[in-house]
Amino acid sequence: MSTSNTASPRNTSMACVPTDMELVLKVIPMPADCNANGDIFGGWVMAQVDLAGSVLPARHVRGRMATVAVNEFIFKQPVRVGDILSFYSIVKRVGTTSITVSVEVFAERIRAQGQFVKVTEANLTYVAIDDEGRPRAIPKE
């Protein structure tokens, strides 16, 4: 995705949030979400990405849908207790029954408000389903 890096001699991992994606979720992880190392569980982050990724497809599907694939999931930086996580998403492809989206997650560290670090990026595919759980056509806009 296109994000502008704010090149700084002290910290090159800082990034600007994407302007071509929609903010779909903000959340703060809590101590109960930590692993033994004191970082947030990867599975917790994955669950939040799945929720964030479903927001834009829901506008197209207009009914039930299910996650059918996690095509790519990259953990770039650890997530810490108290980080303010911002989840940005964009629809990459709309098919007959499925929609693929990209999600990028940025953390504002508790001691560095206003500075963003990309912590996770993922591509997910959702499929529209009927009441019996079978794929169905996505309504045309």
N, CA, C and O atoms as a MOPAC input file, in Angstrom:
PM7 MOZYME 1SCF
protein

 N      0.83100 1    -1.16600 1     0.00000 1
 C      0.00000 1     0.00000 1     0.00000 1
 C      0.87900 1     1.23300 1     0.00000 1
 O      2.04300 1     1.17700 1     0.39800 1
 N      0.33800 1     2.31100 1    -0.43400 1
 C      1.13900 1     3.51800 1    -0.48900 1
 C      1.02900 1     4.27000 1     0.82500 1
 O     -0.01200 1     4.83700 1     1.15600 1
 N      2.12300 1     4.25900 1     1.55900 1
 C      2.23000 1     5.06800 1     2.75500 1
 C      3.50100 1     5.87000 1     2.62200 1
 O      4.50000 1     5.39000 1     2.08600 1
 N      3.46000 1     7.07300 1     3.10500 1
 C      4.64100 1     7.91400 1     3.03300 1
 C      5.44200 1     7.70500 1     4.28800 1
 O      4.91300 1     7.83700 1     5.39100 1
 N      6.69000 1     7.38500 1     4.14400 1
 C      7.55800 1     7.28000 1     5.30800 1
 C      8.07700 1     8.65700 1     5.65700 1
 O      8.47300 1     9.43800 1     4.79100 1
 N      8.06300 1     8.93300 1     6.95000 1
 C      8.65200 1    10.18300 1     7.38500 1
 C     10.08200 1     9.86000 1     7.78500 1
 O     10.35900 1     9.53200 1     8.93900 1
 N     10.97600 1     9.95600 1     6.82800 1
 C     12.37200 1     9.58000 1     7.05600 1
 C     12.97100 1    10.46200 1     8.13900 1
 O     12.99800 1    11.68700 1     8.02700 1
 N     13.44000 1     9.81900 1     9.16900 1
 C     14.05500 1    10.51600 1    10.28100 1
 C     15.36400 1     9.82000 1    10.58100 1
 O     15.40900 1     8.59000 1    10.60200 1
 N     16.43000 1    10.56400 1    10.81200 1
 C     17.70300 1     9.91800 1    11.09400 1
 C     17.65500 1     9.05800 1    12.35400 1
 O     18.41500 1     8.09800 1    12.47300 1
 N     16.76600 1     9.39200 1    13.29700 1
 C     16.70700 1     8.65600 1    14.54800 1
 C     15.86400 1     7.39300 1    14.44500 1
 O     16.19600 1     6.38400 1    15.06700 1
 N     14.77100 1     7.42600 1    13.66500 1
 C     13.87100 1     6.28100 1    13.64300 1
 C     13.23300 1     6.16200 1    12.27000 1
 O     12.32100 1     6.91800 1    11.93600 1
 N     13.70900 1     5.21900 1    11.48100 1
 C     13.18800 1     5.06200 1    10.12100 1
 C     11.95800 1     4.17300 1    10.07100 1
 O     11.38800 1     3.97500 1     8.99800 1
 N     11.52400 1     3.61800 1    11.23900 1
 C     10.34500 1     2.75800 1    11.22200 1
 C      9.04800 1     3.54800 1    11.37100 1
 O      7.96900 1     2.96600 1    11.25300 1
 N      9.11700 1     4.84400 1    11.62500 1
 C      7.91800 1     5.66300 1    11.74000 1
 C      7.28700 1     5.83400 1    10.36800 1
 O      7.98800 1     5.95200 1     9.36400 1
 N      5.97300 1     5.84500 1    10.33200 1
 C      5.25300 1     5.96000 1     9.07300 1
 C      4.06900 1     6.89300 1     9.24100 1
 O      3.61400 1     7.15400 1    10.35400 1
 N      3.58800 1     7.38300 1     8.13100 1
 C      2.32900 1     8.11200 1     8.11000 1
 C      1.22700 1     7.11200 1     7.82400 1
 O      1.45400 1     6.09200 1     7.17400 1
 N      0.03900 1     7.40600 1     8.30900 1
 C     -1.07900 1     6.51100 1     8.01900 1
 C     -1.47400 1     6.67500 1     6.56100 1
 O     -1.26400 1     7.74500 1     5.99100 1
 N     -2.04100 1     5.64500 1     5.94100 1
 C     -2.38300 1     5.70900 1     4.51900 1
 C     -3.53800 1     6.67700 1     4.25100 1
 O     -4.48900 1     6.77000 1     5.02700 1
 N     -3.42700 1     7.38100 1     3.14800 1
 C     -4.49000 1     8.31100 1     2.75700 1
 C     -5.42400 1     7.69600 1     1.72400 1
 O     -6.48700 1     8.25100 1     1.44700 1
 N     -5.04300 1     6.56300 1     1.15200 1
 C     -5.87100 1     5.91600 1     0.13300 1
 C     -6.67100 1     4.74200 1     0.69200 1
 O     -7.24000 1     3.96000 1    -0.07000 1
 N     -6.71800 1     4.61500 1     2.02600 1
 C     -7.45400 1     3.54100 1     2.68400 1
 C     -8.40700 1     4.17100 1     3.70200 1
 O     -8.23800 1     5.32100 1     4.10700 1
 N     -9.41000 1     3.38700 1     4.10200 1
 C    -10.38500 1     3.89700 1     5.06400 1
 C    -10.08600 1     3.38200 1     6.46700 1
 O     -9.80600 1     2.19800 1     6.65200 1
 N    -10.14700 1     4.27500 1     7.45700 1
 C    -10.02900 1     3.86500 1     8.85100 1
 C    -11.30900 1     3.11900 1     9.22200 1
 O    -12.39600 1     3.69500 1     9.17900 1
 N    -11.18600 1     1.83800 1     9.58600 1
 C    -12.37100 1     1.02400 1     9.84800 1
 C    -12.48200 1     0.55800 1    11.30200 1
 O    -13.53500 1     0.07200 1    11.71500 1
 N    -11.39800 1     0.70200 1    12.08500 1
 C    -11.43200 1     0.22900 1    13.46700 1
 C    -10.29000 1     0.86900 1    14.24200 1
 O     -9.19500 1     1.05600 1    13.71200 1
 N    -10.55600 1     1.20300 1    15.50400 1
 C     -9.51600 1     1.62000 1    16.44500 1
 C     -9.73200 1     0.82600 1    17.72400 1
 O    -10.86600 1     0.64900 1    18.16900 1
 N     -8.64500 1     0.34900 1    18.31100 1
 C     -8.75500 1    -0.47100 1    19.51500 1
 C     -7.47000 1    -0.35200 1    20.32500 1
 O     -6.40000 1    -0.08500 1    19.77900 1
 N     -7.59000 1    -0.55300 1    21.63300 1
 C     -6.43000 1    -0.52900 1    22.53000 1
 C     -6.31100 1    -1.90100 1    23.18300 1
 O     -7.20900 1    -2.30300 1    23.92300 1
 N     -5.22000 1    -2.63200 1    22.92500 1
 C     -5.04100 1    -3.93600 1    23.57400 1
 C     -4.77200 1    -3.77700 1    25.07100 1
 O     -4.15900 1    -2.80300 1    25.50800 1
 N     -5.23700 1    -4.74200 1    25.83200 1
 C     -5.15300 1    -4.69000 1    27.28800 1
 C     -4.24800 1    -5.80200 1    27.81800 1
 O     -3.88500 1    -6.70400 1    27.06300 1
 N     -3.87700 1    -5.75700 1    29.09700 1
 C     -2.97500 1    -6.77400 1    29.65600 1
 C     -3.45100 1    -8.21300 1    29.47700 1
 O     -2.62100 1    -9.11100 1    29.33800 1
 N     -4.73600 1    -8.45400 1    29.47500 1
 C     -5.24800 1    -9.82200 1    29.29500 1
 C     -4.94700 1   -10.37500 1    27.90000 1
 O     -5.06000 1   -11.58000 1    27.67200 1
 N     -4.56300 1    -9.49400 1    26.96600 1
 C     -4.27700 1    -9.90100 1    25.59200 1
 C     -2.80000 1   -10.21600 1    25.36500 1
 O     -2.38600 1   -10.42600 1    24.22500 1
 N     -2.00000 1   -10.25300 1    26.43100 1
 C     -0.53800 1   -10.44200 1    26.34000 1
 C     -0.12100 1   -11.91000 1    26.34700 1
 O     -0.78500 1   -12.77400 1    26.92000 1
 N      1.01600 1   -12.15400 1    25.67900 1
 C      1.65700 1   -13.46300 1    25.76400 1
 C      2.68600 1   -13.43800 1    26.89800 1
 O      2.78700 1   -12.44400 1    27.61600 1
 N      3.44400 1   -14.51500 1    27.06400 1
 C      4.41600 1   -14.61300 1    28.16000 1
 C      5.55800 1   -13.61000 1    28.03500 1
 O      6.22900 1   -13.31600 1    29.02500 1
 N      5.79100 1   -13.07700 1    26.83000 1
 C      6.85800 1   -12.09300 1    26.63200 1
 C      6.40100 1   -10.67200 1    26.90400 1
 O      7.20600 1    -9.74100 1    26.85700 1
 N      5.12200 1   -10.49600 1    27.18600 1
 C      4.60400 1    -9.16000 1    27.43800 1
 C      4.11700 1    -8.44200 1    26.18600 1
 O      3.69400 1    -7.28800 1    26.25500 1
 N      4.17500 1    -9.11600 1    25.04700 1
 C      3.63900 1    -8.55400 1    23.80600 1
 C      2.21400 1    -9.07800 1    23.61500 1
 O      1.81800 1   -10.06600 1    24.23400 1
 N      1.46300 1    -8.41600 1    22.76600 1
 C      0.09300 1    -8.83900 1    22.49600 1
 C      0.11300 1   -10.11400 1    21.65200 1
 O      0.91000 1   -10.23300 1    20.72100 1
 N     -0.75500 1   -11.05800 1    21.97600 1
 C     -0.86900 1   -12.31000 1    21.22700 1
 C     -1.10200 1   -12.02800 1    19.75300 1
 O     -1.92200 1   -11.18200 1    19.39700 1
 N     -0.37400 1   -12.74300 1    18.89100 1
 C     -0.59500 1   -12.62600 1    17.44800 1
 C     -2.00700 1   -13.01100 1    17.06700 1
 O     -2.59100 1   -12.41400 1    16.16200 1
 N     -2.56600 1   -14.00700 1    17.74800 1
 C     -3.93600 1   -14.43500 1    17.47200 1
 C     -4.95300 1   -13.35400 1    17.78000 1
 O     -5.96500 1   -13.23700 1    17.08900 1
 N     -4.69200 1   -12.56300 1    18.81300 1
 C     -5.57500 1   -11.43700 1    19.13700 1
 C     -5.53500 1   -10.41200 1    18.02000 1
 O     -6.57100 1    -9.89400 1    17.60300 1
 N     -4.33300 1   -10.11900 1    17.53500 1
 C     -4.19200 1    -9.16400 1    16.42800 1
 C     -4.90700 1    -9.70600 1    15.19100 1
 O     -5.59100 1    -8.96100 1    14.49000 1
 N     -4.74800 1   -11.00100 1    14.92600 1
 C     -5.40600 1   -11.60600 1    13.76100 1
 C     -6.92800 1   -11.47800 1    13.85200 1
 O     -7.58500 1   -11.18900 1    12.85200 1
 N     -7.48200 1   -11.68900 1    15.02500 1
 C     -8.93000 1   -11.56700 1    15.19800 1
 C     -9.39500 1   -10.14000 1    14.92400 1
 O    -10.43500 1    -9.93100 1    14.30100 1
 N     -8.62400 1    -9.16200 1    15.38900 1
 C     -8.98300 1    -7.75900 1    15.15000 1
 C     -8.88500 1    -7.41900 1    13.65700 1
 O     -9.71800 1    -6.68500 1    13.12600 1
 N     -7.86800 1    -7.95600 1    12.99400 1
 C     -7.71000 1    -7.73300 1    11.54700 1
 C     -8.89300 1    -8.34100 1    10.79400 1
 O     -9.38800 1    -7.74700 1     9.83600 1
 N     -9.34700 1    -9.51400 1    11.21900 1
 C    -10.49800 1   -10.14500 1    10.57300 1
 C    -11.74700 1    -9.28000 1    10.72900 1
 O    -12.51100 1    -9.12100 1     9.77700 1
 N    -11.96000 1    -8.72400 1    11.91300 1
 C    -13.09200 1    -7.82100 1    12.12700 1
 C    -12.96800 1    -6.57600 1    11.25000 1
 O    -13.92200 1    -6.18000 1    10.58100 1
 N    -11.79200 1    -5.96800 1    11.25900 1
 C    -11.57300 1    -4.75800 1    10.45500 1
 C    -11.72700 1    -5.04800 1     8.97500 1
 O    -12.29300 1    -4.24700 1     8.23100 1
 N    -11.21900 1    -6.20000 1     8.55200 1
 C    -11.29300 1    -6.56300 1     7.14500 1
 C    -12.71200 1    -6.78900 1     6.65800 1
 O    -12.97500 1    -6.66700 1     5.46200 1
 N    -13.62300 1    -7.11200 1     7.54600 1
 C    -15.00300 1    -7.40200 1     7.14700 1
 C    -15.86600 1    -6.15600 1     6.98000 1
 O    -16.96400 1    -6.24600 1     6.43200 1
 N    -15.40200 1    -5.00800 1     7.43500 1
 C    -16.22300 1    -3.79200 1     7.41400 1
 C    -16.58500 1    -3.37600 1     5.99100 1
 O    -17.76400 1    -3.19500 1     5.69000 1
 N    -15.60700 1    -3.22200 1     5.12000 1
 C    -15.89000 1    -2.76800 1     3.75300 1
 C    -16.64100 1    -3.81200 1     2.93100 1
 O    -17.56500 1    -3.44000 1     2.20800 1
 N    -16.29500 1    -5.09900 1     3.00100 1
 C    -17.07400 1    -6.09400 1     2.25800 1
 C    -18.55100 1    -6.12000 1     2.66400 1
 O    -19.41900 1    -6.38600 1     1.83300 1
 N    -18.83500 1    -5.84500 1     3.94000 1
 C    -20.23000 1    -5.86400 1     4.40000 1
 C    -21.09100 1    -4.87700 1     3.61900 1
 O    -22.28500 1    -5.11100 1     3.43300 1
 N    -20.49900 1    -3.78400 1     3.16300 1
 C    -21.23900 1    -2.79700 1     2.37200 1
 C    -21.63900 1    -3.35600 1     1.01000 1
 O    -22.67000 1    -2.97100 1     0.45900 1
 N    -20.83500 1    -4.25200 1     0.47200 1
 C    -21.11000 1    -4.85700 1    -0.83500 1
 C    -22.03600 1    -6.06900 1    -0.70400 1
 O    -22.97700 1    -6.23800 1    -1.47900 1
 N    -21.74800 1    -6.90100 1     0.28600 1
 C    -22.41400 1    -8.19100 1     0.42300 1
 C    -23.88200 1    -8.04500 1     0.83100 1
 O    -24.74500 1    -8.76500 1     0.32800 1
 N    -24.15700 1    -7.12400 1     1.73300 1
 C    -25.52700 1    -6.87800 1     2.21700 1
 C    -26.19000 1    -8.16000 1     2.71900 1
 O    -27.27300 1    -8.54000 1     2.27500 1
 N    -25.52200 1    -8.79800 1     3.63500 1
 C    -26.03500 1   -10.03700 1     4.21400 1
 C    -24.89800 1   -10.82300 1     4.83200 1
 O    -23.84400 1   -10.27200 1     5.15000 1
 N    -25.12000 1   -12.10600 1     4.99700 1
 C    -24.11000 1   -12.96800 1     5.62200 1
 C    -22.88100 1   -13.09700 1     4.74800 1
 O    -22.95200 1   -13.09200 1     3.51900 1
 N    -21.74400 1   -13.21400 1     5.43000 1
 C    -20.49000 1   -13.50300 1     4.73600 1
 C    -19.58300 1   -14.23200 1     5.70200 1
 O    -19.81300 1   -14.24000 1     6.91100 1
 N    -18.55100 1   -14.84300 1     5.15400 1
 C    -17.59300 1   -15.58700 1     5.96100 1
 C    -16.19100 1   -15.34400 1     5.42700 1
 O    -15.99200 1   -15.11600 1     4.23400 1
 N    -15.23300 1   -15.39600 1     6.32700 1
 C    -13.83600 1   -15.32600 1     5.91900 1
 C    -13.50500 1   -16.65500 1     5.25600 1
 O    -13.67400 1   -17.71600 1     5.85700 1
 N    -13.03100 1   -16.59300 1     4.00800 1
 C    -12.72500 1   -17.82200 1     3.28800 1
 C    -11.21700 1   -18.04200 1     3.17900 1
 O    -10.76400 1   -19.17700 1     3.03600 1
 N    -10.43300 1   -16.95200 1     3.24700 1
 C     -8.97900 1   -17.11100 1     3.14400 1
 C     -8.25800 1   -15.93400 1     3.78600 1
 O     -8.69200 1   -14.78600 1     3.69600 1
 N     -7.16500 1   -16.25100 1     4.42300 1
 C     -6.18400 1   -15.24000 1     4.82200 1
 C     -5.03400 1   -15.46000 1     3.85200 1
 O     -4.22100 1   -16.36900 1     4.02000 1
 N     -4.98400 1   -14.61500 1     2.84100 1
 C     -4.03000 1   -14.80700 1     1.75100 1
 C     -2.60800 1   -14.42900 1     2.13800 1
 O     -1.64000 1   -14.98900 1     1.62500 1
 N     -2.50000 1   -13.47600 1     3.04600 1
 C     -1.17900 1   -13.02200 1     3.50200 1
 C     -1.37500 1   -12.34500 1     4.84800 1
 O     -2.35800 1   -11.63500 1     5.06100 1
 N     -0.42800 1   -12.57100 1     5.75900 1
 C     -0.48100 1   -11.92500 1     7.07400 1
 C      0.95800 1   -11.71700 1     7.52300 1
 O      1.70500 1   -12.68000 1     7.69800 1
 N      1.34200 1   -10.47200 1     7.70700 1
 C      2.72600 1   -10.16200 1     8.07700 1
 C      2.73200 1    -9.34500 1     9.36400 1
 O      2.13100 1    -8.27300 1     9.43800 1
 N      3.42000 1    -9.86800 1    10.37500 1
 C      3.65000 1    -9.12700 1    11.60600 1
 C      4.96100 1    -8.38000 1    11.42900 1
 O      6.01700 1    -9.00300 1    11.31600 1
 N      4.90800 1    -7.06100 1    11.40300 1
 C      6.10000 1    -6.25800 1    11.14500 1
 C      6.78300 1    -5.77600 1    12.43100 1
 O      8.00800 1    -5.67500 1    12.49100 1
 N      5.97800 1    -5.48000 1    13.45400 1
 C      6.48000 1    -4.98500 1    14.73700 1
 C      5.60000 1    -5.56200 1    15.83800 1
 O      4.43600 1    -5.87600 1    15.59200 1
 N      6.13200 1    -5.70700 1    17.04200 1
 C      5.27000 1    -6.17300 1    18.13700 1
 C      4.22700 1    -5.12000 1    18.50600 1
 O      4.43300 1    -3.92100 1    18.31400 1
 N      3.11300 1    -5.59500 1    19.03500 1
 C      2.07100 1    -4.72000 1    19.55900 1
 C      2.16100 1    -4.79600 1    21.07000 1
 O      2.34000 1    -5.87500 1    21.63500 1
 N      2.03700 1    -3.64800 1    21.72800 1
 C      2.21200 1    -3.58200 1    23.17800 1
 C      0.92800 1    -3.14100 1    23.86300 1
 O      0.06700 1    -2.50600 1    23.25400 1
 N      0.81400 1    -3.48500 1    25.12800 1
 C     -0.31400 1    -3.02000 1    25.93000 1
 C     -0.34600 1    -1.49500 1    25.88800 1
 O      0.67900 1    -0.83300 1    26.04800 1
 N     -1.53400 1    -0.95600 1    25.67000 1
 C     -1.70200 1     0.49500 1    25.66800 1
 C     -1.50000 1     1.15900 1    24.32400 1
 O     -1.81400 1     2.34000 1    24.17400 1
 N     -0.97600 1     0.42300 1    23.32200 1
 C     -0.87800 1     1.00200 1    21.97500 1
 C     -2.28200 1     1.33600 1    21.49400 1
 O     -3.23000 1     0.60400 1    21.77900 1
 N     -2.41800 1     2.42600 1    20.77300 1
 C     -3.68300 1     2.71800 1    20.09300 1
 C     -3.51900 1     2.19400 1    18.67600 1
 O     -2.72700 1     2.72300 1    17.89600 1
 N     -4.27000 1     1.15400 1    18.35100 1
 C     -4.15600 1     0.52900 1    17.03600 1
 C     -5.21500 1     1.09800 1    16.09500 1
 O     -6.39600 1     1.16600 1    16.43600 1
 N     -4.77600 1     1.50000 1    14.91700 1
 C     -5.66700 1     2.00100 1    13.87100 1
 C     -5.60600 1     1.02800 1    12.70500 1
 O     -4.52500 1     0.71900 1    12.20300 1
 N     -6.77100 1     0.54300 1    12.27000 1
 C     -6.88400 1    -0.44400 1    11.21100 1
 C     -7.44900 1     0.24300 1     9.96600 1
 O     -8.54600 1     0.80100 1     9.99700 1
 N     -6.69000 1     0.19600 1     8.88200 1
 C     -7.08800 1     0.80400 1     7.61600 1
 C     -7.32300 1    -0.30800 1     6.60800 1
 O     -6.59400 1    -1.30000 1     6.58700 1
 N     -8.34600 1    -0.14100 1     5.76700 1
 C     -8.69100 1    -1.18000 1     4.80800 1
 C     -9.04100 1    -0.57900 1     3.45700 1
 O     -9.44700 1     0.57900 1     3.35200 1
 N     -8.87200 1    -1.40400 1     2.42300 1
 C     -9.26600 1    -1.04000 1     1.06600 1
 C     -9.68400 1    -2.31400 1     0.33600 1
 O     -9.06500 1    -3.36500 1     0.50100 1
 N    -10.73400 1    -2.21100 1    -0.46800 1
 C    -11.17100 1    -3.34600 1    -1.28300 1
 C    -10.22300 1    -3.46100 1    -2.47000 1
 O    -10.00300 1    -2.49000 1    -3.19400 1
 N     -9.66800 1    -4.64000 1    -2.66400 1
 C     -8.73800 1    -4.88100 1    -3.76900 1
 C     -9.42600 1    -5.52500 1    -4.96800 1
 O     -9.05400 1    -5.27100 1    -6.11400 1
 N    -10.44200 1    -6.36800 1    -4.69900 1
 C    -11.09800 1    -7.09400 1    -5.77900 1
 C    -12.49500 1    -7.49300 1    -5.34300 1
 O    -12.69900 1    -7.96100 1    -4.22300 1
 N    -13.45600 1    -7.30400 1    -6.24000 1
 C    -14.81800 1    -7.79200 1    -6.01600 1
 C    -15.11000 1    -8.80200 1    -7.11200 1
 O    -15.10700 1    -8.46600 1    -8.29600 1
 N    -15.36100 1   -10.03600 1    -6.71500 1
 C    -15.69600 1   -11.09000 1    -7.67200 1
 C    -17.18500 1   -11.35900 1    -7.68600 1
 O    -17.97500 1   -10.52400 1    -7.24500 1
 N    -17.56900 1   -12.50600 1    -8.18500 1
 C    -18.98300 1   -12.86900 1    -8.25500 1
 C    -19.54600 1   -13.16400 1    -6.87200 1
 O    -20.64500 1   -12.72600 1    -6.53200 1
 N    -18.77500 1   -13.91800 1    -6.06800 1
 C    -19.23600 1   -14.27400 1    -4.72500 1
 C    -18.26700 1   -13.83700 1    -3.62300 1
 O    -18.59800 1   -13.93800 1    -2.44200 1
 N    -17.08600 1   -13.35700 1    -3.98800 1
 C    -16.07200 1   -13.04400 1    -2.97800 1
 C    -15.49400 1   -11.64100 1    -3.14800 1
 O    -15.56200 1   -11.03300 1    -4.21600 1
 N    -14.92300 1   -11.15600 1    -2.04500 1
 C    -14.27900 1    -9.84400 1    -2.01000 1
 C    -12.94500 1    -9.99300 1    -1.28900 1
 O    -12.87500 1   -10.58900 1    -0.21400 1
 N    -11.89100 1    -9.44800 1    -1.88600 1
 C    -10.57200 1    -9.45300 1    -1.26100 1
 C    -10.23100 1    -8.03700 1    -0.80400 1
 O    -10.41500 1    -7.06700 1    -1.53900 1
 N     -9.73300 1    -7.94300 1     0.41700 1
 C     -9.36700 1    -6.64600 1     0.99200 1
 C     -7.94800 1    -6.69500 1     1.54000 1
 O     -7.42600 1    -7.75800 1     1.87500 1
 N     -7.34200 1    -5.52300 1     1.62100 1
 C     -6.06400 1    -5.36000 1     2.31300 1
 C     -6.32800 1    -4.58400 1     3.59300 1
 O     -7.14400 1    -3.66300 1     3.62100 1
 N     -5.63300 1    -4.96500 1     4.64100 1
 C     -5.73200 1    -4.28800 1     5.93400 1
 C     -4.31600 1    -3.94700 1     6.38200 1
 O     -3.42100 1    -4.79100 1     6.34400 1
 N     -4.12500 1    -2.70300 1     6.80500 1
 C     -2.85700 1    -2.28300 1     7.39300 1
 C     -3.14700 1    -1.75600 1     8.79100 1
 O     -4.11300 1    -1.02300 1     9.00600 1
 N     -2.28800 1    -2.14500 1     9.74400 1
 C     -2.48000 1    -1.77200 1    11.14300 1
 C     -1.30900 1    -0.90000 1    11.58900 1
 O     -0.14300 1    -1.24700 1    11.40200 1
 N     -1.64900 1     0.22800 1    12.17700 1
 C     -0.65300 1     1.17300 1    12.66800 1
 C     -0.84100 1     1.36400 1    14.16500 1
 O     -1.96600 1     1.45900 1    14.65500 1
 N      0.27700 1     1.41900 1    14.88400 1
 C      0.24400 1     1.62500 1    16.33300 1
 C      0.74000 1     3.01300 1    16.66900 1
 O      1.75200 1     3.47600 1    16.14200 1
 N      0.01200 1     3.66900 1    17.55500 1
 C      0.50400 1     4.87100 1    18.22200 1
 C      0.95700 1     4.37900 1    19.58500 1
 O      0.13800 1     3.97000 1    20.40800 1
 N      2.24600 1     4.42000 1    19.82200 1
 C      2.76900 1     3.94200 1    21.09700 1
 C      2.31000 1     4.88500 1    22.20800 1
 O      2.17300 1     6.08900 1    21.99400 1
 N      2.07700 1     4.33000 1    23.38200 1
 C      1.52100 1     5.09700 1    24.48700 1
 C      2.38700 1     6.31200 1    24.85300 1
 O      1.87000 1     7.32500 1    25.32400 1
 N      3.68700 1     6.20800 1    24.63700 1
 C      4.59100 1     7.32000 1    24.96700 1
 C      4.97900 1     8.15300 1    23.75000 1
 O      5.80900 1     9.05700 1    23.85600 1
 N      4.39100 1     7.86000 1    22.60900 1
 C      4.74300 1     8.58900 1    21.37600 1
 C      3.47500 1     8.89200 1    20.58100 1
 O      3.35900 1     8.52000 1    19.41300 1
 N      2.53600 1     9.56500 1    21.22100 1
 C      1.27900 1     9.90300 1    20.56100 1
 C      1.54000 1    10.74600 1    19.31300 1
 O      2.40200 1    11.62500 1    19.30800 1
 N      0.78600 1    10.46200 1    18.27000 1
 C      0.94600 1    11.18900 1    17.01200 1
 C      2.00300 1    10.60300 1    16.09800 1
 O      2.13000 1    11.03100 1    14.95000 1
 N      2.76300 1     9.63300 1    16.58300 1
 C      3.74500 1     8.93900 1    15.75400 1
 C      3.22400 1     7.52400 1    15.50600 1
 O      2.81700 1     6.82800 1    16.43700 1
 N      3.24300 1     7.11200 1    14.23800 1
 C      2.65600 1     5.83400 1    13.86000 1
 C      3.72200 1     4.86000 1    13.38800 1
 O      4.66300 1     5.23600 1    12.69000 1
 N      3.55900 1     3.59600 1    13.78100 1
 C      4.42400 1     2.51200 1    13.35100 1
 C      3.52600 1     1.44300 1    12.74000 1
 O      2.57300 1     0.99300 1    13.37700 1
 N      3.82800 1     1.02900 1    11.49200 1
 C      3.05000 1    -0.06000 1    10.89800 1
 C      3.45300 1    -1.35100 1    11.58800 1
 O      4.62600 1    -1.72400 1    11.59800 1
 N      2.45500 1    -2.04100 1    12.17300 1
 C      2.74600 1    -3.25300 1    12.92400 1
 C      2.30000 1    -4.52500 1    12.21300 1
 O      2.86200 1    -5.59500 1    12.44700 1
 N      1.30200 1    -4.41900 1    11.35200 1
 C      0.75700 1    -5.60600 1    10.68900 1
 C      0.16700 1    -5.21900 1     9.34700 1
 O     -0.35600 1    -4.11600 1     9.18800 1
 N      0.25200 1    -6.12800 1     8.37600 1
 C     -0.48400 1    -5.96100 1     7.12100 1
 C     -1.00000 1    -7.33400 1     6.70700 1
 O     -0.36800 1    -8.35800 1     6.96600 1
 N     -2.16400 1    -7.33000 1     6.05700 1
 C     -2.78900 1    -8.59800 1     5.69200 1
 C     -3.68800 1    -8.41900 1     4.47600 1
 O     -4.16600 1    -7.32100 1     4.19000 1
 N     -3.90500 1    -9.51500 1     3.77100 1
 C     -4.87600 1    -9.60000 1     2.67800 1
 C     -5.81500 1   -10.74300 1     3.01000 1
 O     -5.37500 1   -11.85900 1     3.28600 1
 N     -7.12100 1   -10.46000 1     2.98200 1
 C     -8.12100 1   -11.45000 1     3.33900 1
 C     -9.20400 1   -11.50400 1     2.27400 1
 O     -9.46700 1   -10.51600 1     1.58700 1
 N     -9.83000 1   -12.66800 1     2.14500 1
 C    -10.93700 1   -12.83900 1     1.20500 1
 C    -12.16800 1   -13.29900 1     1.97400 1
 O    -12.10500 1   -14.21900 1     2.78900 1
 N    -13.28200 1   -12.64100 1     1.69900 1
 C    -14.57200 1   -12.95900 1     2.30000 1
 C    -15.50400 1   -13.43700 1     1.19700 1
 O    -15.40500 1   -12.98500 1     0.05600 1
 N    -16.40400 1   -14.34600 1     1.53300 1
 C    -17.37300 1   -14.84400 1     0.55900 1
 C    -18.77900 1   -14.57100 1     1.07900 1
 O    -19.06900 1   -14.78000 1     2.25700 1
 N    -19.65000 1   -14.10100 1     0.18400 1
 C    -21.06000 1   -13.90700 1     0.51300 1
 C    -21.70700 1   -15.27800 1     0.61700 1
 O    -21.48500 1   -16.13600 1    -0.23800 1
 N    -22.51200 1   -15.49500 1     1.66600 1
 C    -23.16200 1   -16.78400 1     1.84000 1
 C    -24.66000 1   -16.59900 1     2.08000 1
 O    -25.10900 1   -15.55500 1     2.55300 1
 N    -25.41600 1   -17.64100 1     1.74000 1
 C    -26.86500 1   -17.61400 1     1.97100 1
 C    -27.16300 1   -18.18800 1     3.35400 1
 O    -26.24100 1   -18.47000 1     4.12000 1
 N    -28.43200 1   -18.36200 1     3.67500 1
 C    -28.82700 1   -18.83600 1     5.00100 1
 C    -28.34900 1   -20.25400 1     5.30200 1
 O    -28.27000 1   -20.64800 1     6.46500 1
 N    -28.03700 1   -21.00800 1     4.27500 1
 C    -27.53300 1   -22.36900 1     4.47800 1
 C    -25.99600 1   -22.41700 1     4.44900 1
 O    -25.41000 1   -23.49300 1     4.55900 1
 N    -25.35100 1   -21.26300 1     4.30300 1
 C    -23.89500 1   -21.21500 1     4.30800 1
 C    -23.25600 1   -21.47500 1     2.95900 1
 O    -22.04400 1   -21.67400 1     2.87600 1
 N    -24.05900 1   -21.47700 1     1.89400 1
 C    -23.52300 1   -21.70000 1     0.54100 1
 C    -23.17800 1   -20.35100 1    -0.09900 1
 O    -23.85200 1   -19.35500 1     0.16300 1
 N    -22.14000 1   -20.31100 1    -0.93200 1
 C    -21.80000 1   -19.05700 1    -1.61600 1
 C    -22.98900 1   -18.52800 1    -2.42800 1
 O    -23.74800 1   -19.29700 1    -3.01900 1
 N    -23.13000 1   -17.21700 1    -2.44200 1
 C    -24.17700 1   -16.57100 1    -3.22700 1
 C    -23.57600 1   -15.37000 1    -3.94200 1
 O    -22.51000 1   -14.88000 1    -3.56900 1
 N    -24.26100 1   -14.90800 1    -4.96100 1
 C    -23.76600 1   -13.77000 1    -5.72700 1
 C    -23.82100 1   -12.48900 1    -4.88900 1
 O    -24.74300 1   -12.26700 1    -4.10400 1
 N    -22.80000 1   -11.66300 1    -5.08700 1
 C    -22.76900 1   -10.34300 1    -4.45800 1
 C    -23.63800 1    -9.41300 1    -5.30600 1
 O    -23.47400 1    -9.35200 1    -6.52500 1
 N    -24.56700 1    -8.68500 1    -4.66300 1
 C    -25.42900 1    -7.77000 1    -5.44300 1
 C    -24.59300 1    -6.74100 1    -6.19300 1
 O    -23.58500 1    -6.24900 1    -5.68600 1
 N    -25.02800 1    -6.42900 1    -7.40400 1
 C    -24.36300 1    -5.38300 1    -8.19700 1
 C    -24.69700 1    -4.03200 1    -7.57900 1
 O    -25.80500 1    -3.82100 1    -7.08700 1
 N    -23.74300 1    -3.13200 1    -7.60900 1
 C    -23.93200 1    -1.79300 1    -7.00500 1
 C    -25.06900 1    -1.04700 1    -7.64200 1
 O    -25.35900 1     0.08500 1    -7.25500 1

